[in-house]
């Protein structure tokens, strides 16, 4: 694998990690802390939405991001021909 291909693979990996971190930050800190008052006017499963994100929602989002990262990283590996056979 030449240097350009390695850099493209690394950029794709960093872009994916950055995207996942931004989504997680927005869901955990943004929805659970910064926008909690606005979200508390909405009810979800009997709880105020801001409270739900602070207590459970961000954890669910994190678990979903783990599965999304693994799925997308497999696709990136295939695209850059570094996948396991």
PyMOL Python script that loads the backbone (N, CA, C, O; Angstrom):
from pymol import cmd

cmd.read_pdbstr("""\
ATOM      1  N   UNK A   1       0.852  -1.169   0.000  1.00  0.00           N
ATOM      2  CA  UNK A   1       0.000   0.000   0.000  1.00  0.00           C
ATOM      3  C   UNK A   1       0.907   1.244   0.000  1.00  0.00           C
ATOM      4  O   UNK A   1       1.761   1.406   0.871  1.00  0.00           O
ATOM      5  N   UNK A   2       0.700   2.107  -0.988  1.00  0.00           N
ATOM      6  CA  UNK A   2       1.562   3.277  -1.066  1.00  0.00           C
ATOM      7  C   UNK A   2       1.106   4.368  -0.094  1.00  0.00           C
ATOM      8  O   UNK A   2       0.063   4.255   0.550  1.00  0.00           O
ATOM      9  N   UNK A   3       1.908   5.417  -0.006  1.00  0.00           N
ATOM     10  CA  UNK A   3       1.675   6.473   0.982  1.00  0.00           C
ATOM     11  C   UNK A   3       0.349   7.196   0.758  1.00  0.00           C
ATOM     12  O   UNK A   3      -0.342   7.510   1.727  1.00  0.00           O
ATOM     13  N   UNK A   4      -0.025   7.469  -0.489  1.00  0.00           N
ATOM     14  CA  UNK A   4      -1.281   8.171  -0.772  1.00  0.00           C
ATOM     15  C   UNK A   4      -2.495   7.358  -0.332  1.00  0.00           C
ATOM     16  O   UNK A   4      -3.454   7.907   0.210  1.00  0.00           O
ATOM     17  N   UNK A   5      -2.447   6.052  -0.568  1.00  0.00           N
ATOM     18  CA  UNK A   5      -3.550   5.188  -0.159  1.00  0.00           C
ATOM     19  C   UNK A   5      -3.643   5.106   1.363  1.00  0.00           C
ATOM     20  O   UNK A   5      -4.740   5.097   1.922  1.00  0.00           O
ATOM     21  N   UNK A   6      -2.488   5.045   2.031  1.00  0.00           N
ATOM     22  CA  UNK A   6      -2.494   5.015   3.492  1.00  0.00           C
ATOM     23  C   UNK A   6      -3.063   6.305   4.064  1.00  0.00           C
ATOM     24  O   UNK A   6      -3.830   6.276   5.026  1.00  0.00           O
ATOM     25  N   UNK A   7      -2.688   7.437   3.473  1.00  0.00           N
ATOM     26  CA  UNK A   7      -3.214   8.725   3.944  1.00  0.00           C
ATOM     27  C   UNK A   7      -4.721   8.836   3.709  1.00  0.00           C
ATOM     28  O   UNK A   7      -5.446   9.363   4.553  1.00  0.00           O
ATOM     29  N   UNK A   8      -5.186   8.347   2.578  1.00  0.00           N
ATOM     30  CA  UNK A   8      -6.631   8.379   2.290  1.00  0.00           C
ATOM     31  C   UNK A   8      -7.390   7.501   3.290  1.00  0.00           C
ATOM     32  O   UNK A   8      -8.456   7.882   3.774  1.00  0.00           O
ATOM     33  N   UNK A   9      -6.843   6.346   3.588  1.00  0.00           N
ATOM     34  CA  UNK A   9      -7.460   5.449   4.566  1.00  0.00           C
ATOM     35  C   UNK A   9      -7.493   6.103   5.946  1.00  0.00           C
ATOM     36  O   UNK A   9      -8.512   6.056   6.635  1.00  0.00           O
ATOM     37  N   UNK A  10      -6.381   6.710   6.345  1.00  0.00           N
ATOM     38  CA  UNK A  10      -6.292   7.356   7.642  1.00  0.00           C
ATOM     39  C   UNK A  10      -7.262   8.546   7.735  1.00  0.00           C
ATOM     40  O   UNK A  10      -7.895   8.755   8.769  1.00  0.00           O
ATOM     41  N   UNK A  11      -7.370   9.316   6.654  1.00  0.00           N
ATOM     42  CA  UNK A  11      -8.311  10.444   6.625  1.00  0.00           C
ATOM     43  C   UNK A  11      -9.750   9.964   6.776  1.00  0.00           C
ATOM     44  O   UNK A  11     -10.536  10.570   7.504  1.00  0.00           O
ATOM     45  N   UNK A  12     -10.092   8.888   6.096  1.00  0.00           N
ATOM     46  CA  UNK A  12     -11.441   8.333   6.198  1.00  0.00           C
ATOM     47  C   UNK A  12     -11.716   7.858   7.627  1.00  0.00           C
ATOM     48  O   UNK A  12     -12.811   8.051   8.155  1.00  0.00           O
ATOM     49  N   UNK A  13     -10.724   7.244   8.234  1.00  0.00           N
ATOM     50  CA  UNK A  13     -10.856   6.780   9.609  1.00  0.00           C
ATOM     51  C   UNK A  13     -11.039   7.958  10.560  1.00  0.00           C
ATOM     52  O   UNK A  13     -11.928   7.929  11.411  1.00  0.00           O
ATOM     53  N   UNK A  14     -10.224   8.980  10.430  1.00  0.00           N
ATOM     54  CA  UNK A  14     -10.333  10.154  11.295  1.00  0.00           C
ATOM     55  C   UNK A  14     -11.653  10.895  11.093  1.00  0.00           C
ATOM     56  O   UNK A  14     -12.239  11.396  12.053  1.00  0.00           O
ATOM     57  N   UNK A  15     -12.114  10.964   9.864  1.00  0.00           N
ATOM     58  CA  UNK A  15     -13.395  11.600   9.580  1.00  0.00           C
ATOM     59  C   UNK A  15     -14.529  10.853  10.281  1.00  0.00           C
ATOM     60  O   UNK A  15     -15.425  11.473  10.855  1.00  0.00           O
ATOM     61  N   UNK A  16     -14.486   9.542  10.233  1.00  0.00           N
ATOM     62  CA  UNK A  16     -15.504   8.727  10.888  1.00  0.00           C
ATOM     63  C   UNK A  16     -15.451   8.899  12.403  1.00  0.00           C
ATOM     64  O   UNK A  16     -16.491   9.070  13.039  1.00  0.00           O
ATOM     65  N   UNK A  17     -14.269   8.858  12.980  1.00  0.00           N
ATOM     66  CA  UNK A  17     -14.127   9.047  14.424  1.00  0.00           C
ATOM     67  C   UNK A  17     -14.618  10.434  14.826  1.00  0.00           C
ATOM     68  O   UNK A  17     -15.326  10.579  15.823  1.00  0.00           O
ATOM     69  N   UNK A  18     -14.243  11.454  14.052  1.00  0.00           N
ATOM     70  CA  UNK A  18     -14.693  12.815  14.339  1.00  0.00           C
ATOM     71  C   UNK A  18     -16.209  12.941  14.289  1.00  0.00           C
ATOM     72  O   UNK A  18     -16.811  13.576  15.154  1.00  0.00           O
ATOM     73  N   UNK A  19     -16.820  12.342  13.286  1.00  0.00           N
ATOM     74  CA  UNK A  19     -18.279  12.370  13.166  1.00  0.00           C
ATOM     75  C   UNK A  19     -18.938  11.709  14.376  1.00  0.00           C
ATOM     76  O   UNK A  19     -19.887  12.250  14.944  1.00  0.00           O
ATOM     77  N   UNK A  20     -18.436  10.549  14.765  1.00  0.00           N
ATOM     78  CA  UNK A  20     -19.004   9.847  15.918  1.00  0.00           C
ATOM     79  C   UNK A  20     -18.839  10.660  17.199  1.00  0.00           C
ATOM     80  O   UNK A  20     -19.754  10.709  18.021  1.00  0.00           O
ATOM     81  N   UNK A  21     -17.695  11.292  17.374  1.00  0.00           N
ATOM     82  CA  UNK A  21     -17.472  12.109  18.570  1.00  0.00           C
ATOM     83  C   UNK A  21     -18.379  13.329  18.601  1.00  0.00           C
ATOM     84  O   UNK A  21     -18.882  13.698  19.663  1.00  0.00           O
ATOM     85  N   UNK A  22     -18.594  13.958  17.455  1.00  0.00           N
ATOM     86  CA  UNK A  22     -19.490  15.115  17.396  1.00  0.00           C
ATOM     87  C   UNK A  22     -20.921  14.704  17.738  1.00  0.00           C
ATOM     88  O   UNK A  22     -21.598  15.383  18.510  1.00  0.00           O
ATOM     89  N   UNK A  23     -21.376  13.598  17.168  1.00  0.00           N
ATOM     90  CA  UNK A  23     -22.737  13.119  17.459  1.00  0.00           C
ATOM     91  C   UNK A  23     -22.877  12.804  18.941  1.00  0.00           C
ATOM     92  O   UNK A  23     -23.870  13.176  19.566  1.00  0.00           O
ATOM     93  N   UNK A  24     -21.889  12.122  19.504  1.00  0.00           N
ATOM     94  CA  UNK A  24     -21.939  11.767  20.913  1.00  0.00           C
ATOM     95  C   UNK A  24     -21.920  13.016  21.796  1.00  0.00           C
ATOM     96  O   UNK A  24     -22.659  13.091  22.777  1.00  0.00           O
ATOM     97  N   UNK A  25     -21.085  13.991  21.457  1.00  0.00           N
ATOM     98  CA  UNK A  25     -21.008  15.228  22.222  1.00  0.00           C
ATOM     99  C   UNK A  25     -22.339  15.974  22.194  1.00  0.00           C
ATOM    100  O   UNK A  25     -22.823  16.434  23.228  1.00  0.00           O
ATOM    101  N   UNK A  26     -22.922  16.090  21.012  1.00  0.00           N
ATOM    102  CA  UNK A  26     -24.194  16.799  20.885  1.00  0.00           C
ATOM    103  C   UNK A  26     -25.279  16.094  21.700  1.00  0.00           C
ATOM    104  O   UNK A  26     -26.069  16.746  22.383  1.00  0.00           O
ATOM    105  N   UNK A  27     -25.316  14.773  21.628  1.00  0.00           N
ATOM    106  CA  UNK A  27     -26.354  14.029  22.352  1.00  0.00           C
ATOM    107  C   UNK A  27     -26.124  14.028  23.859  1.00  0.00           C
ATOM    108  O   UNK A  27     -27.079  14.168  24.623  1.00  0.00           O
ATOM    109  N   UNK A  28     -24.891  13.876  24.294  1.00  0.00           N
ATOM    110  CA  UNK A  28     -24.653  13.795  25.737  1.00  0.00           C
ATOM    111  C   UNK A  28     -24.570  15.171  26.384  1.00  0.00           C
ATOM    112  O   UNK A  28     -25.314  15.448  27.325  1.00  0.00           O
ATOM    113  N   UNK A  29     -23.697  16.029  25.909  1.00  0.00           N
ATOM    114  CA  UNK A  29     -23.521  17.332  26.532  1.00  0.00           C
ATOM    115  C   UNK A  29     -24.566  18.332  26.051  1.00  0.00           C
ATOM    116  O   UNK A  29     -25.147  19.063  26.852  1.00  0.00           O
ATOM    117  N   UNK A  30     -24.803  18.361  24.745  1.00  0.00           N
ATOM    118  CA  UNK A  30     -25.764  19.312  24.197  1.00  0.00           C
ATOM    119  C   UNK A  30     -27.176  19.057  24.679  1.00  0.00           C
ATOM    120  O   UNK A  30     -27.810  19.949  25.242  1.00  0.00           O
ATOM    121  N   UNK A  31     -27.683  17.842  24.462  1.00  0.00           N
ATOM    122  CA  UNK A  31     -29.063  17.527  24.839  1.00  0.00           C
ATOM    123  C   UNK A  31     -29.224  17.329  26.349  1.00  0.00           C
ATOM    124  O   UNK A  31     -30.275  17.644  26.907  1.00  0.00           O
ATOM    125  N   UNK A  32     -28.192  16.810  27.006  1.00  0.00           N
ATOM    126  CA  UNK A  32     -28.293  16.517  28.434  1.00  0.00           C
ATOM    127  C   UNK A  32     -27.959  17.682  29.336  1.00  0.00           C
ATOM    128  O   UNK A  32     -28.341  17.674  30.506  1.00  0.00           O
ATOM    129  N   UNK A  33     -27.243  18.708  28.822  1.00  0.00           N
ATOM    130  CA  UNK A  33     -26.822  19.825  29.668  1.00  0.00           C
ATOM    131  C   UNK A  33     -27.229  21.171  29.079  1.00  0.00           C
ATOM    132  O   UNK A  33     -27.924  21.950  29.730  1.00  0.00           O
ATOM    133  N   UNK A  34     -26.802  21.445  27.858  1.00  0.00           N
ATOM    134  CA  UNK A  34     -27.018  22.775  27.282  1.00  0.00           C
ATOM    135  C   UNK A  34     -28.473  23.058  26.923  1.00  0.00           C
ATOM    136  O   UNK A  34     -28.978  24.145  27.204  1.00  0.00           O
ATOM    137  N   UNK A  35     -29.142  22.107  26.315  1.00  0.00           N
ATOM    138  CA  UNK A  35     -30.510  22.315  25.844  1.00  0.00           C
ATOM    139  C   UNK A  35     -31.543  21.590  26.703  1.00  0.00           C
ATOM    140  O   UNK A  35     -32.656  21.328  26.246  1.00  0.00           O
ATOM    141  N   UNK A  36     -31.183  21.267  27.938  1.00  0.00           N
ATOM    142  CA  UNK A  36     -32.049  20.469  28.790  1.00  0.00           C
ATOM    143  C   UNK A  36     -33.371  21.178  29.078  1.00  0.00           C
ATOM    144  O   UNK A  36     -34.418  20.532  29.100  1.00  0.00           O
ATOM    145  N   UNK A  37     -33.345  22.471  29.295  1.00  0.00           N
ATOM    146  CA  UNK A  37     -34.583  23.195  29.613  1.00  0.00           C
ATOM    147  C   UNK A  37     -35.561  23.178  28.435  1.00  0.00           C
ATOM    148  O   UNK A  37     -36.761  22.983  28.624  1.00  0.00           O
ATOM    149  N   UNK A  38     -35.050  23.381  27.232  1.00  0.00           N
ATOM    150  CA  UNK A  38     -35.915  23.359  26.059  1.00  0.00           C
ATOM    151  C   UNK A  38     -36.473  21.953  25.817  1.00  0.00           C
ATOM    152  O   UNK A  38     -37.643  21.792  25.469  1.00  0.00           O
ATOM    153  N   UNK A  39     -35.630  20.947  26.005  1.00  0.00           N
ATOM    154  CA  UNK A  39     -36.064  19.570  25.760  1.00  0.00           C
ATOM    155  C   UNK A  39     -37.002  19.056  26.845  1.00  0.00           C
ATOM    156  O   UNK A  39     -37.788  18.141  26.595  1.00  0.00           O
ATOM    157  N   UNK A  40     -36.935  19.624  28.039  1.00  0.00           N
ATOM    158  CA  UNK A  40     -37.804  19.162  29.121  1.00  0.00           C
ATOM    159  C   UNK A  40     -39.271  19.477  28.867  1.00  0.00           C
ATOM    160  O   UNK A  40     -40.143  18.934  29.544  1.00  0.00           O
ATOM    161  N   UNK A  41     -39.553  20.340  27.911  1.00  0.00           N
ATOM    162  CA  UNK A  41     -40.949  20.610  27.578  1.00  0.00           C
ATOM    163  C   UNK A  41     -41.561  19.482  26.739  1.00  0.00           C
ATOM    164  O   UNK A  41     -42.770  19.470  26.505  1.00  0.00           O
ATOM    165  N   UNK A  42     -40.743  18.551  26.294  1.00  0.00           N
ATOM    166  CA  UNK A  42     -41.184  17.397  25.498  1.00  0.00           C
ATOM    167  C   UNK A  42     -41.117  16.153  26.380  1.00  0.00           C
ATOM    168  O   UNK A  42     -40.142  15.955  27.104  1.00  0.00           O
ATOM    169  N   UNK A  43     -42.130  15.332  26.321  1.00  0.00           N
ATOM    170  CA  UNK A  43     -42.152  14.077  27.085  1.00  0.00           C
ATOM    171  C   UNK A  43     -41.798  12.896  26.182  1.00  0.00           C
ATOM    172  O   UNK A  43     -42.235  12.824  25.033  1.00  0.00           O
ATOM    173  N   UNK A  44     -41.000  11.972  26.721  1.00  0.00           N
ATOM    174  CA  UNK A  44     -40.619  10.747  26.005  1.00  0.00           C
ATOM    175  C   UNK A  44     -40.697   9.596  26.997  1.00  0.00           C
ATOM    176  O   UNK A  44     -39.988   9.597  28.004  1.00  0.00           O
ATOM    177  N   UNK A  45     -41.537   8.628  26.728  1.00  0.00           N
ATOM    178  CA  UNK A  45     -41.722   7.450  27.584  1.00  0.00           C
ATOM    179  C   UNK A  45     -42.060   7.859  29.015  1.00  0.00           C
ATOM    180  O   UNK A  45     -41.661   7.192  29.970  1.00  0.00           O
ATOM    181  N   UNK A  46     -42.795   8.953  29.153  1.00  0.00           N
ATOM    182  CA  UNK A  46     -43.210   9.406  30.475  1.00  0.00           C
ATOM    183  C   UNK A  46     -42.213  10.300  31.185  1.00  0.00           C
ATOM    184  O   UNK A  46     -42.498  10.788  32.278  1.00  0.00           O
ATOM    185  N   UNK A  47     -41.055  10.527  30.591  1.00  0.00           N
ATOM    186  CA  UNK A  47     -40.025  11.363  31.206  1.00  0.00           C
ATOM    187  C   UNK A  47     -39.805  12.618  30.375  1.00  0.00           C
ATOM    188  O   UNK A  47     -40.099  12.644  29.180  1.00  0.00           O
ATOM    189  N   UNK A  48     -39.290  13.646  31.013  1.00  0.00           N
ATOM    190  CA  UNK A  48     -38.907  14.838  30.275  1.00  0.00           C
ATOM    191  C   UNK A  48     -37.727  14.468  29.375  1.00  0.00           C
ATOM    192  O   UNK A  48     -36.813  13.767  29.808  1.00  0.00           O
ATOM    193  N   UNK A  49     -37.743  14.931  28.139  1.00  0.00           N
ATOM    194  CA  UNK A  49     -36.742  14.499  27.154  1.00  0.00           C
ATOM    195  C   UNK A  49     -35.321  14.904  27.563  1.00  0.00           C
ATOM    196  O   UNK A  49     -34.385  14.129  27.372  1.00  0.00           O
ATOM    197  N   UNK A  50     -35.149  16.093  28.117  1.00  0.00           N
ATOM    198  CA  UNK A  50     -33.817  16.509  28.573  1.00  0.00           C
ATOM    199  C   UNK A  50     -33.284  15.600  29.652  1.00  0.00           C
ATOM    200  O   UNK A  50     -32.113  15.223  29.626  1.00  0.00           O
ATOM    201  N   UNK A  51     -34.131  15.240  30.606  1.00  0.00           N
ATOM    202  CA  UNK A  51     -33.741  14.306  31.661  1.00  0.00           C
ATOM    203  C   UNK A  51     -33.411  12.941  31.065  1.00  0.00           C
ATOM    204  O   UNK A  51     -32.429  12.308  31.453  1.00  0.00           O
ATOM    205  N   UNK A  52     -34.237  12.493  30.121  1.00  0.00           N
ATOM    206  CA  UNK A  52     -34.012  11.182  29.503  1.00  0.00           C
ATOM    207  C   UNK A  52     -32.659  11.129  28.799  1.00  0.00           C
ATOM    208  O   UNK A  52     -31.927  10.149  28.937  1.00  0.00           O
ATOM    209  N   UNK A  53     -32.320  12.188  28.038  1.00  0.00           N
ATOM    210  CA  UNK A  53     -31.018  12.214  27.363  1.00  0.00           C
ATOM    211  C   UNK A  53     -29.881  12.225  28.368  1.00  0.00           C
ATOM    212  O   UNK A  53     -28.870  11.552  28.168  1.00  0.00           O
ATOM    213  N   UNK A  54     -30.034  12.978  29.443  1.00  0.00           N
ATOM    214  CA  UNK A  54     -28.972  13.046  30.443  1.00  0.00           C
ATOM    215  C   UNK A  54     -28.768  11.713  31.143  1.00  0.00           C
ATOM    216  O   UNK A  54     -27.639  11.368  31.492  1.00  0.00           O
ATOM    217  N   UNK A  55     -29.845  10.953  31.355  1.00  0.00           N
ATOM    218  CA  UNK A  55     -29.743   9.714  32.118  1.00  0.00           C
ATOM    219  C   UNK A  55     -29.562   8.466  31.264  1.00  0.00           C
ATOM    220  O   UNK A  55     -28.784   7.583  31.624  1.00  0.00           O
ATOM    221  N   UNK A  56     -30.267   8.378  30.137  1.00  0.00           N
ATOM    222  CA  UNK A  56     -30.245   7.144  29.358  1.00  0.00           C
ATOM    223  C   UNK A  56     -29.949   7.354  27.887  1.00  0.00           C
ATOM    224  O   UNK A  56     -29.245   6.553  27.272  1.00  0.00           O
ATOM    225  N   UNK A  57     -30.474   8.409  27.327  1.00  0.00           N
ATOM    226  CA  UNK A  57     -30.382   8.615  25.882  1.00  0.00           C
ATOM    227  C   UNK A  57     -28.970   8.651  25.354  1.00  0.00           C
ATOM    228  O   UNK A  57     -28.676   8.062  24.314  1.00  0.00           O
ATOM    229  N   UNK A  58     -28.083   9.344  26.070  1.00  0.00           N
ATOM    230  CA  UNK A  58     -26.710   9.437  25.584  1.00  0.00           C
ATOM    231  C   UNK A  58     -26.010   8.078  25.621  1.00  0.00           C
ATOM    232  O   UNK A  58     -25.136   7.804  24.798  1.00  0.00           O
ATOM    233  N   UNK A  59     -26.393   7.234  26.570  1.00  0.00           N
ATOM    234  CA  UNK A  59     -25.817   5.883  26.629  1.00  0.00           C
ATOM    235  C   UNK A  59     -26.296   5.051  25.436  1.00  0.00           C
ATOM    236  O   UNK A  59     -25.509   4.342  24.809  1.00  0.00           O
ATOM    237  N   UNK A  60     -27.595   5.144  25.128  1.00  0.00           N
ATOM    238  CA  UNK A  60     -28.119   4.431  23.962  1.00  0.00           C
ATOM    239  C   UNK A  60     -27.461   4.915  22.673  1.00  0.00           C
ATOM    240  O   UNK A  60     -27.115   4.113  21.805  1.00  0.00           O
ATOM    241  N   UNK A  61     -27.294   6.219  22.555  1.00  0.00           N
ATOM    242  CA  UNK A  61     -26.638   6.783  21.373  1.00  0.00           C
ATOM    243  C   UNK A  61     -25.206   6.270  21.275  1.00  0.00           C
ATOM    244  O   UNK A  61     -24.742   5.935  20.185  1.00  0.00           O
ATOM    245  N   UNK A  62     -24.499   6.205  22.409  1.00  0.00           N
ATOM    246  CA  UNK A  62     -23.128   5.710  22.414  1.00  0.00           C
ATOM    247  C   UNK A  62     -23.061   4.266  21.925  1.00  0.00           C
ATOM    248  O   UNK A  62     -22.196   3.928  21.116  1.00  0.00           O
ATOM    249  N   UNK A  63     -23.960   3.416  22.404  1.00  0.00           N
ATOM    250  CA  UNK A  63     -23.979   2.007  21.972  1.00  0.00           C
ATOM    251  C   UNK A  63     -24.285   1.911  20.476  1.00  0.00           C
ATOM    252  O   UNK A  63     -23.655   1.131  19.762  1.00  0.00           O
ATOM    253  N   UNK A  64     -25.246   2.699  20.005  1.00  0.00           N
ATOM    254  CA  UNK A  64     -25.543   2.718  18.568  1.00  0.00           C
ATOM    255  C   UNK A  64     -24.348   3.195  17.754  1.00  0.00           C
ATOM    256  O   UNK A  64     -24.092   2.684  16.663  1.00  0.00           O
ATOM    257  N   UNK A  65     -23.615   4.172  18.280  1.00  0.00           N
ATOM    258  CA  UNK A  65     -22.423   4.660  17.580  1.00  0.00           C
ATOM    259  C   UNK A  65     -21.339   3.593  17.495  1.00  0.00           C
ATOM    260  O   UNK A  65     -20.605   3.541  16.509  1.00  0.00           O
ATOM    261  N   UNK A  66     -21.228   2.753  18.498  1.00  0.00           N
ATOM    262  CA  UNK A  66     -20.254   1.658  18.456  1.00  0.00           C
ATOM    263  C   UNK A  66     -20.569   0.726  17.294  1.00  0.00           C
ATOM    264  O   UNK A  66     -19.679   0.363  16.524  1.00  0.00           O
ATOM    265  N   UNK A  67     -21.838   0.339  17.167  1.00  0.00           N
ATOM    266  CA  UNK A  67     -22.234  -0.540  16.068  1.00  0.00           C
ATOM    267  C   UNK A  67     -22.083   0.157  14.713  1.00  0.00           C
ATOM    268  O   UNK A  67     -21.643  -0.458  13.742  1.00  0.00           O
ATOM    269  N   UNK A  68     -22.447   1.437  14.652  1.00  0.00           N
ATOM    270  CA  UNK A  68     -22.287   2.198  13.413  1.00  0.00           C
ATOM    271  C   UNK A  68     -20.813   2.293  13.025  1.00  0.00           C
ATOM    272  O   UNK A  68     -20.466   2.115  11.857  1.00  0.00           O
ATOM    273  N   UNK A  69     -19.942   2.573  14.003  1.00  0.00           N
ATOM    274  CA  UNK A  69     -18.508   2.679  13.721  1.00  0.00           C
ATOM    275  C   UNK A  69     -17.968   1.361  13.178  1.00  0.00           C
ATOM    276  O   UNK A  69     -17.230   1.354  12.193  1.00  0.00           O
ATOM    277  N   UNK A  70     -18.326   0.251  13.809  1.00  0.00           N
ATOM    278  CA  UNK A  70     -17.832  -1.057  13.349  1.00  0.00           C
ATOM    279  C   UNK A  70     -18.320  -1.352  11.938  1.00  0.00           C
ATOM    280  O   UNK A  70     -17.547  -1.812  11.097  1.00  0.00           O
ATOM    281  N   UNK A  71     -19.602  -1.091  11.671  1.00  0.00           N
ATOM    282  CA  UNK A  71     -20.151  -1.330  10.331  1.00  0.00           C
ATOM    283  C   UNK A  71     -19.469  -0.446   9.298  1.00  0.00           C
ATOM    284  O   UNK A  71     -19.054  -0.921   8.241  1.00  0.00           O
ATOM    285  N   UNK A  72     -19.355   0.840   9.606  1.00  0.00           N
ATOM    286  CA  UNK A  72     -18.766   1.777   8.636  1.00  0.00           C
ATOM    287  C   UNK A  72     -17.273   1.518   8.455  1.00  0.00           C
ATOM    288  O   UNK A  72     -16.757   1.657   7.346  1.00  0.00           O
ATOM    289  N   UNK A  73     -16.578   1.149   9.513  1.00  0.00           N
ATOM    290  CA  UNK A  73     -15.148   0.869   9.395  1.00  0.00           C
ATOM    291  C   UNK A  73     -14.912  -0.355   8.522  1.00  0.00           C
ATOM    292  O   UNK A  73     -13.935  -0.396   7.774  1.00  0.00           O
ATOM    293  N   UNK A  74     -15.786  -1.350   8.603  1.00  0.00           N
ATOM    294  CA  UNK A  74     -15.681  -2.503   7.702  1.00  0.00           C
ATOM    295  C   UNK A  74     -15.826  -2.061   6.251  1.00  0.00           C
ATOM    296  O   UNK A  74     -15.092  -2.537   5.385  1.00  0.00           O
ATOM    297  N   UNK A  75     -16.763  -1.158   5.974  1.00  0.00           N
ATOM    298  CA  UNK A  75     -16.944  -0.621   4.616  1.00  0.00           C
ATOM    299  C   UNK A  75     -15.699   0.137   4.163  1.00  0.00           C
ATOM    300  O   UNK A  75     -15.261  -0.008   3.022  1.00  0.00           O
ATOM    301  N   UNK A  76     -15.134   0.939   5.052  1.00  0.00           N
ATOM    302  CA  UNK A  76     -13.920   1.701   4.702  1.00  0.00           C
ATOM    303  C   UNK A  76     -12.769   0.747   4.437  1.00  0.00           C
ATOM    304  O   UNK A  76     -11.998   0.957   3.500  1.00  0.00           O
ATOM    305  N   UNK A  77     -12.638  -0.298   5.244  1.00  0.00           N
ATOM    306  CA  UNK A  77     -11.589  -1.295   5.015  1.00  0.00           C
ATOM    307  C   UNK A  77     -11.720  -1.924   3.636  1.00  0.00           C
ATOM    308  O   UNK A  77     -10.723  -2.110   2.938  1.00  0.00           O
ATOM    309  N   UNK A  78     -12.943  -2.252   3.243  1.00  0.00           N
ATOM    310  CA  UNK A  78     -13.174  -2.848   1.922  1.00  0.00           C
ATOM    311  C   UNK A  78     -12.854  -1.851   0.819  1.00  0.00           C
ATOM    312  O   UNK A  78     -12.215  -2.207  -0.171  1.00  0.00           O
ATOM    313  N   UNK A  79     -13.293  -0.603   0.981  1.00  0.00           N
ATOM    314  CA  UNK A  79     -13.028   0.431  -0.025  1.00  0.00           C
ATOM    315  C   UNK A  79     -11.535   0.650  -0.247  1.00  0.00           C
ATOM    316  O   UNK A  79     -11.104   0.925  -1.367  1.00  0.00           O
ATOM    317  N   UNK A  80     -10.745   0.527   0.821  1.00  0.00           N
ATOM    318  CA  UNK A  80      -9.312   0.788   0.726  1.00  0.00           C
ATOM    319  C   UNK A  80      -8.493  -0.506   0.636  1.00  0.00           C
ATOM    320  O   UNK A  80      -7.264  -0.488   0.717  1.00  0.00           O
ATOM    321  N   UNK A  81      -9.193  -1.607   0.469  1.00  0.00           N
ATOM    322  CA  UNK A  81      -8.564  -2.926   0.267  1.00  0.00           C
ATOM    323  C   UNK A  81      -7.607  -3.293   1.412  1.00  0.00           C
ATOM    324  O   UNK A  81      -6.490  -3.754   1.176  1.00  0.00           O
ATOM    325  N   UNK A  82      -8.060  -3.084   2.639  1.00  0.00           N
ATOM    326  CA  UNK A  82      -7.273  -3.504   3.798  1.00  0.00           C
ATOM    327  C   UNK A  82      -8.089  -4.417   4.714  1.00  0.00           C
ATOM    328  O   UNK A  82      -7.746  -4.622   5.878  1.00  0.00           O
ATOM    329  N   UNK A  83      -9.181  -4.962   4.159  1.00  0.00           N
ATOM    330  CA  UNK A  83     -10.064  -5.818   4.942  1.00  0.00           C
ATOM    331  C   UNK A  83      -9.474  -7.189   5.139  1.00  0.00           C
ATOM    332  O   UNK A  83      -8.584  -7.624   4.408  1.00  0.00           O
ATOM    333  N   UNK A  84     -10.002  -7.867   6.164  1.00  0.00           N
ATOM    334  CA  UNK A  84      -9.590  -9.246   6.426  1.00  0.00           C
ATOM    335  C   UNK A  84     -10.423 -10.165   5.552  1.00  0.00           C
ATOM    336  O   UNK A  84     -11.607  -9.914   5.326  1.00  0.00           O
ATOM    337  N   UNK A  85      -9.819 -11.201   5.073  1.00  0.00           N
ATOM    338  CA  UNK A  85     -10.540 -12.157   4.214  1.00  0.00           C
ATOM    339  C   UNK A  85     -11.268 -13.183   5.010  1.00  0.00           C
ATOM    340  O   UNK A  85     -11.921 -14.057   4.441  1.00  0.00           O
TER     341      UNK A  85
END
""", "prot")
cmd.dss("prot")
cmd.show_as("cartoon", "prot")
cmd.util.cbc("prot")
cmd.orient("prot")
